[in-house]
Amino acid sequence: MTSPSGRFAPMRLLYLTAVYLFAPLVGAAMLLRGFRDRSYWMNFSERFGFGPALPDERCLWVHAVSVGEVQASAALVCALRERYPDLPIVVTTVTPTGAQRARALFEGLAHVRYVPYDLPGAVRRFFDRVRPRVAIILETELWPNLYHECGRRGVPLVLASARISPRSIGRYRQLAALFREALANGIVIAAQSPADAERFRYIGANPRRTHVTGNIKFDFALPESATERGAALRREHAAGRPVWVAGSTHAKEEDILLAAHQRVLERHPDALLLLVPRHPARFAEVRSWLERQDVRFASRSRDERCRAGTSVYLGDTLGELVFLYAAGDLAFVGGSLVPIGGHNLLEPAALGLPLLTGPHTFNAEDIAQLLISAGAAEVVADADRLGARIAELLADAQERARIGAIGKALVEANRGALSRLLALLEPVIAATASGPREPARRSVAPA
C-alpha cells in the first residue's frame, strides 16, 4: 500500500506483516480452546470474514468487544431499532461469552456475529457480507485494516464512549501513523470525558469531529423484575440469613473469596456467599473445586436449594447475575483481586448495594475511581481485609443503606450519554442515505 503522497508506508507494512504472522497462531489457539469450551468452534469462519450475507439493505453496525460492552450496548441497540425500524442492525463481538450474551439480549432486534480478525482479506469479506452503512465501535477498539476499509468504502466510523487511559497514551501515540488519516478526517469520536477527548486530539483526532458525550454504560436499564426476583430468590434460599455476593469471579480469585468467607462465618455463622463465576466454561470446574474444598454448597444450574448448613450458593447459570446481586446485602465485583481489570460495578451500584473491589480495576478505572472517591465502593487487597469488611457491613444495616444510596445516586447523576450519542449519530446516519461509495482502487499492494 502507498500513502497519499505515493510513498510506501513502513508502519503499515510492519503491521500487515505482524498480522499475517500472528493471525494463524491466534486462530490455532482459539481452536485448541474449543476442546475445553465448544463455543470457541461455533461460527469460527466468521473470524475470517465468512458467514451468511445480510439482506440487501445496508446495516447499522455496532461492535462491542465482550460481555461488558455488549451489556452496555443494549440501550443503544434498542434505541437504534426504535428510531430506524427499517434498517438491519448487526452487533459484532470478539469473545464467545460476548456472543452468547448478545444473542440473548438482541434476539429479534439484531444479527449477531464475530468481528473478523484484522486481516485485509477477512475484513473485505466481512464488509461484502454485512454492508455496513455506519460503524459504531464501543470504547476504544483500534483495528487499522478495519478502519482503513471503512475509509475505502466511505463508511462513517463513530467511536462511542471512547476513552484513552493516561497510561495508554504513549502506546497510541506510537501507533498513530496507522490511524492518522482516519483520525484526522474520517472518525467521529464521542469521548467519555473532556480528558479523553483531549487525549484523542493529542494523538491526531480532528478537533471538529471530537465530542464529549459521556459513558453510555451508565444508561443501562435494570430488568423491571430485578428487585422482585432477587427478593424471591432470597426467600427461597436464605430467608433470615446475611448474604453477600461475589460476582464475575475468576480462577485463583475464588480461593481468596472462600478464605474471606471463612472469616465472615466466624462472626456470622449463618452467612451465605452467592458465588458467580465470570465464564460459563468454568462452571463445572468451580463445582468440582468446591467439592474438593469440602464446602457445603448448592448449585443453581442443578436447581438445588440452600439448607441451614449450606455455606455457598453457586450461580452457575448465564444471564442471572443481576438477580443474584439483587438478593444480596452487599457485593464484591470480581476480576479485581487478580490482574484481569475488574468487571461491571454499575449494576450492583444501581441496586443500592455497598461495593467491594480488589485493586485491579483498570478495565473501567474511571468508573471505579468515581465510585471509590465518593465512598460508594471500597478497595480490599486480600482475604483478611475482605472478610473483615464484609463482616462489619453485614452487622450494620444502616451503614449499608448509607453507602448503597451514594452509589445509586451516582449512577442516576451520570445518565444521559445515550441521548447525546444518538443526537451525534442522527446526522451521520442521515448523510449515508445516498448509498455507499465505491472502494478506492489499491495501487501497489493489498490493503
DRENDOBA-512689 format. One record per residue (C-alpha): residue in one letter; z, y, x; residue number from 1. Coordinates in steps of 0.25 Angstrom, whole numbers, always signed. Layout:
N
A/Z/Y/X/NUM
...
END
This chain:
447
M/+0/+0/+0/1
T/-2/+14/+5/2
S/+5/+27/+2/3
P/-2/+38/-6/4
S/-6/+44/+7/5
G/-13/+31/+12/6
R/-2/+28/+22/7
F/+4/+14/+21/8
A/+18/+14/+16/9
P/+26/+6/+26/10
M/+39/+5/+18/11
R/+31/-1/+6/12
L/+25/-11/+15/13
L/+38/-15/+21/14
Y/+44/-16/+6/15
L/+32/-25/+2/16
T/+34/-34/+14/17
A/+48/-35/+11/18
V/+46/-38/-4/19
Y/+35/-49/-1/20
L/+45/-55/+9/21
F/+57/-55/+1/22
A/+52/-58/-13/23
P/+49/-73/-11/24
L/+64/-74/-6/25
V/+69/-67/-18/26
G/+61/-75/-27/27
A/+65/-88/-20/28
A/+80/-84/-21/29
M/+78/-82/-36/30
L/+72/-96/-38/31
L/+83/-102/-30/32
R/+94/-95/-38/33
G/+87/-101/-50/34
F/+93/-115/-46/35
R/+106/-109/-50/36
D/+102/-100/-61/37
R/+89/-104/-68/38
S/+88/-89/-74/39
Y/+82/-85/-60/40
W/+70/-94/-63/41
M/+67/-88/-77/42
N/+55/-79/-77/43
F/+55/-79/-62/44
S/+40/-76/-62/45
E/+43/-62/-67/46
R/+49/-59/-54/47
F/+35/-59/-48/48
G/+29/-51/-60/49
F/+24/-62/-69/50
G/+29/-65/-83/51
P/+22/-62/-96/52
A/+15/-49/-99/53
L/+21/-40/-109/54
P/+13/-35/-121/55
D/+2/-24/-119/56
E/+11/-12/-122/57
R/+18/-7/-109/58
C/+33/-9/-108/59
L/+45/-1/-105/60
W/+51/-8/-93/61
V/+66/-8/-90/62
H/+71/-14/-77/63
A/+86/-18/-76/64
V/+89/-26/-63/65
S/+101/-34/-68/66
V/+111/-37/-79/67
G/+118/-23/-78/68
E/+105/-15/-78/69
V/+100/-24/-89/70
Q/+112/-21/-97/71
A/+111/-6/-94/72
S/+96/-6/-99/73
A/+100/-11/-113/74
A/+101/+2/-119/75
L/+89/+7/-112/76
V/+80/-4/-117/77
C/+85/-3/-131/78
A/+83/+12/-131/79
L/+68/+10/-126/80
R/+66/-1/-136/81
E/+70/+9/-147/82
R/+62/+20/-142/83
Y/+50/+13/-138/84
P/+49/+1/-148/85
D/+34/-2/-145/86
L/+35/-3/-130/87
P/+39/-16/-124/88
I/+51/-16/-115/89
V/+53/-24/-102/90
V/+66/-26/-95/91
T/+66/-32/-81/92
T/+77/-37/-73/93
V/+80/-44/-60/94
T/+91/-54/-62/95
P/+91/-66/-71/96
T/+104/-61/-78/97
G/+98/-47/-80/98
A/+86/-54/-87/99
Q/+96/-63/-95/100
R/+103/-50/-100/101
A/+90/-42/-102/102
R/+85/-54/-111/103
A/+98/-54/-119/104
L/+98/-39/-121/105
F/+83/-36/-123/106
E/+78/-47/-132/107
G/+68/-41/-141/108
L/+69/-28/-134/109
A/+63/-30/-121/110
H/+55/-40/-112/111
V/+64/-45/-100/112
R/+58/-49/-87/113
Y/+61/-49/-72/114
V/+56/-37/-64/115
P/+47/-43/-53/116
Y/+50/-43/-38/117
D/+45/-31/-31/118
L/+32/-38/-26/119
P/+20/-30/-29/120
G/+12/-41/-36/121
A/+25/-45/-44/122
V/+27/-30/-48/123
R/+12/-29/-52/124
R/+12/-41/-61/125
F/+25/-36/-68/126
F/+18/-23/-71/127
D/+6/-30/-76/128
R/+14/-39/-86/129
V/+25/-29/-90/130
R/+16/-16/-90/131
P/+28/-6/-90/132
R/+26/+8/-96/133
V/+39/+13/-90/134
A/+48/+6/-80/135
I/+63/+9/-81/136
I/+71/+4/-69/137
L/+86/+4/-71/138
E/+95/+8/-60/139
T/+88/+8/-47/140
E/+79/-3/-45/141
L/+69/+1/-34/142
W/+57/-8/-33/143
P/+46/-2/-24/144
N/+34/-11/-29/145
L/+38/-10/-44/146
Y/+40/+5/-43/147
H/+26/+6/-36/148
E/+20/-2/-47/149
C/+26/+8/-57/150
G/+19/+19/-50/151
R/+6/+12/-48/152
R/+5/+9/-63/153
G/+11/+22/-68/154
V/+23/+16/-74/155
P/+34/+27/-75/156
L/+47/+22/-68/157
V/+61/+26/-72/158
L/+73/+23/-64/159
A/+84/+23/-75/160
S/+99/+24/-72/161
A/+94/+26/-58/162
R/+104/+26/-46/163
I/+105/+26/-31/164
S/+119/+24/-25/165
P/+123/+32/-13/166
R/+123/+20/-4/167
S/+109/+16/-8/168
I/+102/+30/-6/169
G/+99/+27/+9/170
R/+92/+14/+5/171
Y/+84/+20/-6/172
R/+80/+32/+4/173
Q/+75/+22/+14/174
L/+67/+15/+3/175
A/+62/+28/-3/176
A/+48/+27/+3/177
L/+45/+15/-6/178
F/+48/+23/-19/179
R/+45/+37/-14/180
E/+32/+39/-22/181
A/+39/+33/-35/182
L/+51/+41/-33/183
A/+44/+54/-31/184
N/+34/+52/-43/185
G/+35/+40/-52/186
I/+50/+37/-55/187
V/+59/+43/-65/188
I/+74/+42/-61/189
A/+85/+42/-71/190
A/+97/+43/-62/191
Q/+111/+39/-66/192
S/+117/+51/-59/193
P/+114/+64/-52/194
A/+117/+58/-39/195
D/+108/+46/-42/196
A/+97/+56/-45/197
E/+99/+64/-32/198
R/+98/+51/-24/199
F/+85/+47/-31/200
R/+80/+61/-27/201
Y/+85/+59/-13/202
I/+76/+46/-11/203
G/+64/+53/-17/204
A/+64/+53/-32/205
N/+57/+65/-39/206
P/+68/+74/-44/207
R/+60/+78/-57/208
R/+60/+63/-60/209
T/+75/+60/-57/210
H/+84/+62/-68/211
V/+99/+59/-71/212
T/+101/+51/-84/213
G/+114/+43/-81/214
N/+116/+28/-81/215
I/+111/+20/-93/216
K/+122/+9/-90/217
F/+131/+18/-98/218
D/+122/+18/-110/219
F/+125/+3/-113/220
A/+130/-1/-127/221
L/+141/-11/-128/222
P/+138/-22/-139/223
E/+143/-18/-152/224
S/+151/-31/-153/225
A/+157/-30/-139/226
T/+171/-26/-143/227
E/+172/-35/-155/228
R/+166/-47/-147/229
G/+176/-44/-136/230
A/+188/-44/-145/231
A/+183/-57/-152/232
L/+182/-64/-138/233
R/+196/-59/-134/234
R/+202/-64/-147/235
E/+195/-78/-145/236
H/+199/-79/-130/237
A/+210/-70/-126/238
A/+218/-65/-138/239
G/+230/-58/-133/240
R/+227/-60/-119/241
P/+224/-50/-108/242
V/+209/-51/-104/243
W/+201/-45/-92/244
V/+186/-47/-90/245
A/+179/-49/-77/246
G/+164/-47/-80/247
S/+151/-49/-71/248
T/+159/-57/-60/249
H/+153/-63/-48/250
A/+155/-75/-38/251
K/+167/-72/-29/252
E/+172/-61/-39/253
E/+177/-71/-49/254
D/+187/-77/-38/255
I/+193/-63/-37/256
L/+193/-61/-52/257
L/+200/-74/-54/258
A/+210/-71/-44/259
A/+213/-58/-51/260
H/+215/-65/-64/261
Q/+226/-73/-58/262
R/+233/-61/-54/263
V/+231/-56/-68/264
L/+237/-69/-74/265
E/+249/-66/-66/266
R/+252/-54/-75/267
H/+245/-58/-87/268
P/+245/-73/-88/269
D/+236/-73/-101/270
A/+225/-64/-95/271
L/+211/-69/-97/272
L/+200/-66/-88/273
L/+186/-65/-94/274
L/+177/-68/-82/275
V/+162/-65/-84/276
P/+153/-69/-72/277
R/+141/-60/-70/278
H/+130/-70/-69/279
P/+127/-82/-79/280
A/+123/-91/-67/281
R/+137/-91/-63/282
F/+144/-94/-76/283
A/+145/-109/-73/284
E/+149/-106/-58/285
V/+161/-98/-63/286
R/+165/-108/-73/287
S/+165/-118/-62/288
W/+173/-109/-53/289
L/+184/-106/-64/290
E/+185/-121/-65/291
R/+187/-123/-50/292
Q/+198/-112/-51/293
D/+205/-119/-61/294
V/+204/-107/-71/295
R/+206/-110/-85/296
F/+194/-103/-91/297
A/+185/-103/-104/298
S/+170/-101/-103/299
R/+163/-92/-113/300
S/+150/-100/-112/301
R/+157/-113/-116/302
D/+164/-106/-128/303
E/+177/-109/-122/304
R/+189/-102/-128/305
C/+201/-96/-119/306
R/+214/-102/-121/307
A/+228/-97/-118/308
G/+227/-103/-103/309
T/+212/-98/-101/310
S/+212/-88/-89/311
V/+197/-85/-88/312
Y/+187/-83/-99/313
L/+173/-85/-92/314
G/+162/-76/-99/315
D/+150/-85/-95/316
T/+140/-80/-105/317
L/+130/-70/-103/318
G/+130/-56/-110/319
E/+144/-56/-115/320
L/+151/-49/-104/321
V/+153/-36/-113/322
F/+160/-44/-124/323
L/+169/-51/-113/324
Y/+173/-37/-108/325
A/+176/-33/-122/326
A/+186/-44/-123/327
G/+194/-39/-110/328
D/+205/-29/-107/329
L/+198/-25/-94/330
A/+186/-28/-86/331
F/+183/-32/-71/332
V/+168/-30/-69/333
G/+162/-40/-58/334
G/+153/-39/-47/335
S/+162/-29/-41/336
L/+172/-38/-33/337
V/+161/-44/-25/338
P/+149/-35/-20/339
I/+140/-37/-32/340
G/+141/-22/-36/341
G/+148/-23/-49/342
H/+143/-24/-64/343
N/+144/-16/-77/344
L/+157/-9/-78/345
L/+152/-1/-90/346
E/+153/-12/-101/347
P/+168/-14/-99/348
A/+170/+1/-98/349
A/+163/+3/-111/350
L/+172/-7/-117/351
G/+184/+1/-113/352
L/+189/-9/-102/353
P/+196/-5/-89/354
L/+187/-9/-78/355
L/+190/-16/-64/356
T/+179/-18/-54/357
G/+178/-22/-39/358
P/+174/-13/-28/359
H/+159/-17/-28/360
T/+153/-8/-39/361
F/+140/-4/-32/362
N/+131/-8/-43/363
A/+135/+3/-52/364
E/+144/+11/-43/365
D/+143/+24/-51/366
I/+148/+18/-64/367
A/+159/+10/-57/368
Q/+163/+23/-50/369
L/+163/+31/-63/370
L/+172/+21/-70/371
I/+181/+19/-58/372
S/+183/+34/-55/373
A/+186/+37/-70/374
G/+197/+26/-70/375
A/+189/+16/-79/376
A/+187/+6/-68/377
E/+195/+1/-56/378
V/+191/-6/-43/379
V/+198/-18/-39/380
A/+195/-25/-26/381
D/+202/-39/-26/382
A/+209/-49/-35/383
D/+223/-43/-33/384
R/+219/-29/-37/385
L/+210/-34/-49/386
G/+221/-43/-54/387
A/+232/-33/-53/388
R/+224/-22/-60/389
I/+219/-32/-71/390
A/+234/-36/-74/391
E/+238/-21/-74/392
L/+227/-17/-84/393
L/+230/-29/-93/394
A/+244/-25/-94/395
D/+241/-11/-98/396
A/+232/-9/-111/397
Q/+234/+6/-111/398
E/+228/+7/-97/399
R/+217/-2/-100/400
A/+213/+7/-112/401
R/+214/+20/-104/402
I/+205/+14/-93/403
G/+195/+8/-103/404
A/+194/+21/-110/405
I/+189/+28/-97/406
G/+178/+18/-95/407
K/+173/+18/-109/408
A/+173/+33/-109/409
L/+165/+34/-96/410
V/+154/+25/-102/411
E/+153/+33/-114/412
A/+152/+46/-106/413
N/+141/+41/-97/414
R/+132/+36/-108/415
G/+119/+44/-111/416
A/+110/+39/-99/417
L/+101/+31/-108/418
S/+97/+43/-117/419
R/+94/+51/-105/420
L/+85/+40/-99/421
L/+78/+38/-112/422
A/+75/+53/-112/423
L/+69/+52/-98/424
L/+61/+39/-101/425
E/+55/+45/-114/426
P/+44/+54/-108/427
V/+42/+43/-97/428
I/+38/+33/-107/429
A/+30/+42/-115/430
A/+22/+46/-103/431
T/+17/+32/-102/432
A/+11/+31/-116/433
S/-3/+33/-110/434
G/-3/+19/-103/435
P/-2/+14/-88/436
R/-8/+20/-76/437
E/-18/+11/-68/438
P/-11/+5/-56/439
A/-15/+12/-43/440
R/-24/+5/-34/441
R/-18/-1/-22/442
S/-25/+4/-10/443
V/-21/-5/+2/444
A/-10/-16/-1/445
P/-4/-21/-14/446
A/+8/-12/-18/447
END
